[in-house]
Amino acid sequence: MKAPKRIGILDVARLAGVSATTVSRVLNGQVDSRIRLETQDRVREAASSLGYVVNRLATSLRTHRTGVFGAIVNSLSGHYQPHLTSRLQIVAQRRGVELLVAQAKTEAGEIAGQLRLFQQDFFDGVIMVSDLPGQQALCDHLDLIGKAHVTLGAGLTGPLPAVLTDDRLGIRLLLDHLVELGHRRISFVYRISRSALRDRMSIFQDAIAGSAGLIAGDIISFERGEHDRTLFADLLASSERPTALICGSDGLAIEVVAFLRDLGLQIPADISVVGYDNVPDTAYWAPPLTTVAQPTDALCEASLDLLVELSNLPMDARVAKRPMRFVTPELVIRASSSSPSLRPLSLA
């Protein structure tokens, strides 16, 4: 019996109406702005209809590239990071890029061990999602061995190259919204363990200092111990209490809302609370949360584009290039923010 014909790259190129080079670049995750998204979709549809599958081993032997990338995420629990990681995988699939995701271990040394997997020739580069223990040292090591890497969403003080939301604009959007409502005493709630939250805190402090006395702003540490919660309750009971709180993340905001309710306060009747990230369920919280939407798909697309771009550069050029790319956030106004309350607070 005659063996079935093996489908090759030329068959895909003929069906898609493009060159074999274009097919190769699209299916091996080496696309750039010169190949339109419509062309990429047409190539993938043609490959799928013909049953063509990229031979990663053959490609690797020929080009020393596989089109396979790795991602390490700090945590797959919580609110924002699982959402961001999920969208990163979806964007990678949409672009025909193979992306394998691992959750970070708790210690920097353990993460270094995990990275040994991504250092193998099978991977062309690594995306590090948010901040990891010992991350700068890990990035330095990846540079040393010539492996492309991009940090996604770890804050302004995180390692480079990086793709970030423009947090300066995001904090300004929240402050302008609250000031427009009439708030003049606005506090920022953060958690010291997260570098992105520390950066947003610094941005908030700069904005308060630049307000020429228009806004009075405190910094509130909200760790999980009783000490911080007692200090927080004391501040709320004082005559100089804040009328609005900016939380460094939506996940932190939901903890703060629960804490305020335990004290007998109503949101926003007694105090306004706003967050940052716009995780998918914030619209369904009680009350729905005013927040800053990080453009998640745009972040993921920009990080994958940058990683592919860097992986295509010679090692010395890649190490010399340290871009920080920003995407624009958007204010989402919901029911957790309103004009300041004039009634005295009564804490439980």
Order of alpha helices (4+ residues) and beta strands (2+ residues): alpha-alpha-alpha-alpha-beta-alpha-beta-alpha-beta-alpha-beta-beta-alpha-beta-alpha-beta-alpha-beta-alpha-beta-beta-alpha-alpha-beta-beta
